[in-house]
């Protein structure tokens, strides 16, 4: 994984966004971007499994993201499981 993503997550970044614009004539570009995103996901899983990113850090990020969604009525209370 790119170490800057791992470092960012460990420093408190909860979400990572990527430019994923798709042009009509660019399926090769689309496939490359999907492959890149899947690679980042796979490497994040490896980083968590190896302990380089703690599961507590992941839980903290998910909790904050869900709380923001709840406060902004993006997620309804009944959709959140305890």
N, C-alpha and C positions, 0 to 999 in steps of 0.2 A: 504494500500500500504506500501511497505517497505519505511520507512521514508528516507533512504539514497538516493533513486531514486528521491523522491520529493525534497530533499535538493539539490541534484546535479543539477537538472533542474533549481531550483531557483538561484543557484550559477553560471549558465551560460553554463551548458552542453546542447548542441543542439541535440545530437543523442545518443541513448543508443544501444549498440550492445550486442547480446547474442550468445553464442556458441549453434548452432542448428544442429549439425551433426546428421545424421540419419543413423543407421546401418540397414542392411537388415532384421535382425531378432529381431528388437526392436520396434515393433508397440506400445507396452505399453509405452515405454519410449517416443516415438514420441507423443502419445496422451497426456501424462503428460506435455511435454514441450509446446505443443500448448495450453493446458489449463492454464499453468503458464503465457504464453505470453498474452493470452486473459485477464487473471486476472490483469496483470500489466496495460494493455490498459484501462480496466474498471476503475481501481483505479486512473489512470491519468485523465480520464474524470471526475470522482468524485472530484478530487483535483482541477481541473479547475472550475467546477461548484460551488464548495464551496468557491472559492477565495483563496485557499492555494497556487495555482499556477495561476498567472494572465494570462488573454488572451493576454495581451501585450507581456508577456514573450514568449508565444507560437508563436505569430506573428513574434517576433524578431528572434526566432530560425528558423522558416520556411524561412524567408527572407534571413538569412545568408546561409542556406543550398542551396537555389535556386541560390544565387549569386555564390557560389563556383561551382555549376554544370554548370552555364552559362559560367564562366571563363574557365572552363576546357572542354568546348564543349560536356558536357554530356547531356545538355538540350539545345534545339534550341530556339532562341529568340521567334519564332512564337508560341511555346508551352506555353509560360508564359502569363497569362491573367493579365491585369493591375488591 
